[in-house]
Amino acid sequence: MLNLPWLDDSIWFPHPNSALSEPDGLLCAGGDLSAERLILAYKNGIFPWYSDGQPILWWSPGERCILDFNDLHISKSMRRTINSGAFCYTFDQDFLGVINGCAQPRSYCSETWITPEMISAYSKLHDLGYAHSIEIWKQEQLIGGLYGISIGSGFFGESMFSHVSNASKFAFIMLAQALKSWGYQLFDCQLHNRHLESLGAHVISRPKYLSILKKAVSKELNAKEEIDLTWKT
């Protein structure tokens, strides 16, 4: 039995450096998914990740996957897809559609960590202006997308989905380019996988991540009102 700190009704977290090494990054359990607690979590390099029927589990992995905007990799085939005009994209036009798309079982896994409780909590963050989505469309049909949290000049990607080949890559690339143009300093991809690596993401240590994070969440974007309107366009 793991001896984890258990969160109560007060809003607090242990320091990320106290997270377990096995399983990597497990920090604490319990609490709730209130907007106040979630925002505090992301500001401190912590995110919830658990399955239906489990208590809420909070994580801060020893290594974090991020994208340096200048390292964004667009393959020749993706450039052809982008230039073909086959897909179009919007921001914050169907947040619920995107998060529900991300919650659907995958071919490699019949379970999902995006529970109804998570959908409700992140939809509330969307209403408050913290959670955002990019939607990918083909002939007016939602075929892919990505959602995450925006705090200061940091964006924390949560999940993406694709019903058509390359739709999730298209979402990631379009979002990364937009974030760079808006002045974001951090694009947090959370956990490494080959899909993200193929797009230019890489891992850094927790101490380095926390240093970058502290600067990003404390720095407001230039022309913040204009950026907020862009998300809502």
Buried (B, 14 or more C-beta within 10 A) or exposed (E): EEEBBEBEEEBEBBEBEEBBEEEEBBBBBBBBBBBEBBBBBBBBBBBBBBEEEEEBBBBBBBBBBBBBBEEBEBEEEBEEBBEEEBBEBBBBBBBEBBBBBBBEEEEEEEEBBBBEBBBEBBBBBBEEEBBBBBBBBBEEEBBBBBBBBBBBBBBBBBBBBBBBEBBBBBBBBBBBBBBBEBBBBBBBBBBBEEBBBEBBBBBBEBEEBBEBBBEBBEBEBEEEEEBBEBBEE
